[in-house]
Amino acid sequence: MVDRGFVLRNQNGKATRMLGSMMDITEQRELTHLLAQAQKMDAIGHLTGGVAHDFNNLLTVILGNTELIHELVENNEELSGLAAMTVSAAKRGAELTQRLLAFARRQALEPKLLNLNQLVSEMESLFRRTLSETIDLRFILTDELWACEADPHQLESALLNLIINARDAMPQGGRLTVETDNVSLEEKSRAAAFDLPTGKYVVLSVSDTGHGISADVLNQVFEPFFTTKPPGKGTGLGLSMVYGFLKQSGGQAKIYSEPGEGTTVKLYFPRSQTRETPRVFEQHHTVAPRGTETILVVEDDELVRTHVVSLLTGLGYRVIETTNGPDALIKLQQHPETALLFTDIIMPGGLNGRQLADTALARYPRLRVLYTSGYTENAIVHHGRLDPGIALLGKPYTRQALAHKLRAVLEHAQ
């Protein structure tokens, strides 16, 4: 409360009246706190996004070359074991950078129309394998749940993170509850309390009966590298990834906790207005396919470019390479048989990857384009979503992922 008052005096200076007012500034303070928190998280996001970009370039080379080494020494048990450990470490590094990009809201999302009840039900067996027998897993799924739009793979990752956090908070066992619900935030004051626009939302909640979180650290749990777990037991990127993913999806993540009473994390997704039937997409992996087409690789990082050319040549493709957009246009003119342009997005030379592709497609309409980047910025991603018709392979990627993506783009052209 703010209390203001002043005294009115007559011509002799004697006090004759006093006027005063009291104003409740609770909401103003809450909004100021939310703004300061948002600005801090945004600043951290810019920093982590830039770091993730540089690491993704390095990990692309490390992961790809180590996979090739693993294949070459598979008959040598000792060397094969060392190579396998290196591949595993590189993949863990890739997961960390993906979490950084998720927090920074710089990942390229591919939202699909989803029914969260269906997604949760299909993940039940995975949840039970993750939890110990001392934890009672319960589901409270609302009938006639509204549909929402979200990237299914990122959502599965976020939900699994929450399940693991809940498990770790209950080392002696307890109850873990997954809930879905429809929520309307039509009043501005209520929506503002959730830092959301007014509207209808689909809510996914994960609650545990664990040790809880004290009030002095609750406001820090979404910050990257902050963790309440013992050293070596957590990266501090799980909840920050969840937070970034929800914000980039147009929603919000909220956490409620008290020491000794457990914790609840609620994920708010805007209700979709699309009338299509919601579905969950599954990913299938097969042997890496090969090809014989001509591919133009445009990559300014020499290590990454050399590595990619080696991968493509090993997959049977004819490869042309260059470091920038203007030279790529010259190469396309010299090699009209080029079937696919495989280009980084952020490059020197006056043309970024999107500008290069637009110019090239205007000249060669049958050309196919596959983008790659460890940090998309806004060239091909707007409002957190890939632009329609865009094919992107995020760094770092494996040989198999590259091979499948190339065939998908090339065969789509046919």
N, C-alpha and C positions, 0 to 999 in steps of 0.2 A: 504494500500500500504506500502511496505517496500522499503526505499530508501537507497542505499549503494553507497559510493564513496571514492576514494583515489587519492592522488596527486603524480605524478611522478616528481622527481627532477634530475637535472644534477649533475655532480661531484662536483660542487661548492655549491650545496644545493639550487639552484634556481629552483623554480617551472616552469616546462616546459609543463606539460600536466596534465589533470585531467580525470580520468575514473570513470564512475558511471553506476548504473543500478537501475531500478525500477521493483518491482514484485508485482503482484496482489495476495494477500493471502486471499481473501474473501472466496474462496471455502475451503481452509485449515482451516480457523477459523470456518466455518460452520460444517465441519466434526469433528473438535475437540469438538465443542459444542454438537454435536449429540452423540459422544462417551461418554462424561462426563455424559450426561443425561441418556444414556442407562445404564451405570455403576451404577448410583444413583438409578434408577428404579429397577435394578436387586438386589441391596443390600436391598432395602425396601421390595422387593418381597420375599426374603429368610426369613426375619423377620416375615412378615405377614403370610407366609405359615406355619411356625412353630406354631405361635399363633393359627391359625385356626384349626390346627390338634388337639391341646389340648382342645379347646372349643368344637369341634365336638364330642369328646368322652363324655364330660359332657352333651351336649345337647341331645345326643342319649338317655341317661338315663332320663333326665328331660322331654323330649318330650314324650317318650314312656310311662313312669309311669303316667304322667298327663293325657294322653289319656285314660288309663285304669281307673283312678280315675273318669274322666268325665263320662265314661260309667256306673260306679258303682253308681254314685250319680245323675243320670239323672232325677230321680223323685223328687229330692230336688232342688227346683228352685234357692235358694240362693247359695248352694254349687256347683250346676251345673254351675251357672254363673261365680263363682270364678275359677272353673277348666277350663272353656272355655277361660277366660282371660289369664290364665297361658299357655294354649296350644298356644294361639295366640302370646303371648310374646316369647315363645320358638321357634315358627316358624319364627318370625322376627329375632331372634338371629341366626337361621339356615341360613336365607337369607343373613345376614351380613357376616357370615363365608364363604358362597359360593362366595360372592363378593370378599372377601379377597383372596380366592384360585384362583379365576378368574384373579385377578390382578397379583398374584404371578406365574401365568401360571402353577398351580399344579392341576387343575381340569382335570378329565378324559373326554375328548371329544369323541363323537360318530358322526363323520361327515357323512353326507348324500349328495347325489348329488341334488343340489337345483337350481331352477329358482327363482331368487329374485323377479321378477315381480309377480309370483304366490304367493310367501310368503307375499309380501306387500299387494296384493289385498285381501288375506284372512284375513289380520289383520285390514283392513280398518274400519270395524264396531267397533272393540276394540278401535282404535284411536279416532273415533268420540265420543265414550262414555267417553273417557279420557279428551277430550278437551271441553272448554266452547263454547257457541254459538257465541261468539265474535271473535273466531279464524277461519279464512278461511283456510281449509285444501285442498291442491292441490297435484296432482300426475303427474309427468312427467316420464313415463316409456318407456325406449328405446325399439324399436322393435328389434327382433332377438337378444335379450340379451344372452350373453354367459352363460353357466352353471358354477357354482362354487361348491366347497365342503366345507360344514360347519355343525356344530352341529345345527340343526334347533331350538331346544328349547333354547339354549344359544343365538342364533341370535335373536330370538323373544324377549328374555329378554333384550338384548342390545338395540334393536330398540325401545322397549317401554320406556327404560330409556331415550333415546334421545328425544322421543316425550314428555315425562314429563318435561324434562329440558327446552325444547323449550316453552312448555305451561307456565311454571313458569317464563320464561323471558318476557312473554307478558301478564302481569296482566290486562292491559286495552284492550287486543285484538290485532289482527294482522294477519299475513299470515304465514302459516307453509307449507313448500314444501318438499315432499319426491321424490327423483329422483333416477333413475338407469342409468348406462351408461357403455359402454365398453371403456377401456383405454389401449393403448399400451405404455409401457415405455421401448423402445428398446435402447435408448441412455443411456450409463452408467452415464453420468453427471445428466441427468434428473431423472433417477431411484434413484441415490444417494441422490438427494434432498428430495426424499420421504422416504429415509432409507429403500429401497426395492431393491431386485435383479431385473435385467432387465427381461422383460416379459410382458405378457398380464394380465390385471386385470379387474374384475367386481367391479364397484364402486356403493356404496349405500350412498346417501347423505341426510341429514336432515338439512333444513335451516329455520331460523325464522327471523322475523323483530323486534326482541326484543331490550332490552337495550344494548346488546353487552358486551364484556369483554375487559378490559383495557390491554394494552401491558405488563404491569408489572406483571400481574398475569396469563397471557395466558400460559406461560411455566409450570405453576404449576397445571393446571386443571386436569391432568391425575394422579396426586399423590393421594394416599389414604388418606382419612380424610380431604382433602382440599376442601372447598366449599365456594362459594360466597353468598349462601343463608343465611337468618337470622337463629339464633339458634333455633333448634327444627324443622326446615323445610327441613333438608337434612343431610345425613350421610357423604357425601363426598366420597362415594364409587361407585356411579353410573358410572362416566366416567372412573375411574380406572378399574372397571370391564370390561367396553367396550374395553379399551386399552389392558388389559391382554388377553382377548378373541381373539382379532384380531391378536396380536403377536403370540399366541399359534396356531392360524389357518394359520400361514404363511403369514399374511397380515399386514396391518398397519392402524392406526386411525390417522387422521390429523384434526386439528381444525383451523378455520379461523374466526376472529372476530375483529370488531372495535366498540368502544363505540358509541351508537346511530344508528348504521348501522345493527345490528343483528349479528347472528352467523351461521356458517355452519360447520357441522361435516361430514367428508367423511370417509367411511369404505372401504378399499381396500382388496378384496379377490382374490387370484390367480385363473386364469381361469382353469377350470378342463379339462383334456384331455380325460376323460371318455366319451363314446358314448351312455351310457344308457339314458333313458328318465328321466329328473329331476322330483322329486316328493317332496311333503311336507308331513311329517308324523304327524298324530294326535294321542293323547294319550287318552285312555278311562279308566274310573275308575268304578269298580264294588265292590260288597261286598267282604270282605277279604276271600279268599278260605282257606280251611283247608287241613290237610294231616295226614298220620299215619306212614310215613317212619322214619327211624333212621337217625339222623343228628349229626355229630361231630362238636362242636363249639370250635374253637381255638382263644382265646382272652386273652391277658396278663393283660388288665385292669379289675380289679375285679368287679367294679361297672357295667361296660358295660357287662361283661360276665354274671353276675347274672341276669341282666335285660333281655338279649337276651334269656337266658335259660327259664326265666319265660314266655316271649312272645311265644317262640316255643312250650313250653308245653301247653300253653293256646290254641294254634292252633291245638293241637292234635298230635304233633310229639313226638317221643321218642328221648331224647336228651342225648348225652355224651359230657362232657366238659373237657377242659384242657387249659393250659396257654402257651404252647410252641410247636415248631415243633417236636423235638425228642420224646416227650411224646405222641404227636398226632399219630406218626407212630406206637407206641406201642399199643395205643388204637385201631387203625385200625386193627392191627393183632388180638387183643382180640375180636373185634366186626366186623367180616367180612360182616355182614348184613348191615353195614352202607351204606346208599344210597347217602349221600351228605356231602361234607366237606365245612363248612362255616367258613372261616378263615380271620383273620386280615392280613394285608400285612407286616407292620413293627412290628417285634416282637423280643424279646431276645431269647437266647438259641442256636444261631448258624445257624438257618434256618429262612429265612423270609417266608412270605406266598407263594410266587411264587416257591421258592425252595422246600417247603413242598409239594405243590401241584404236582410239577413235579415228585418228588420221589414217592408220593402216587399213581399217575396215572400209573407210570411204573410198580407198583406192583398190582394195582387194576384198570385195564383199564375201567371198567364199572362205576367207581365212578364219580359222578358229583361234580363240584367245583363252589362255589360262594364266591367271594372275597368281603371284606368290608374294607373301610378305610376312614379316614378323610383327608388323605394326601398321594397321590399315589406314590410320588417319581418316580423312573424309573423301578420298578419291573415288572409292567404290562402295563405301558404306555410309548410309545416311540414316539418322535416328536409330543407330545400332543395328541396322539390317543391311544385308547385301542388296545392291540395286538389282532389279529384275534382269534375268538373263546373264548374270555375272557368274563365272566359275573361278573359285579361289582355292588355292592349296596353301594353308598356313604353315609357316616355318615354326619349328623344325618338322620335317616330314621323313618318313621312312621310304625305302626303295619301293616297297609294295604299295604304299599309299600313292606315290608318284605314278607308278605304273597303272594303277586302277583309274586314277583321275584323268590321265592322258587318254586312255581308251574311252572313258565316258564322254569326254569332250569331243574327241575325233569321231566317234561313232554316232554321236548325236547329230553331227553335221551331215552324215550320210542318210 
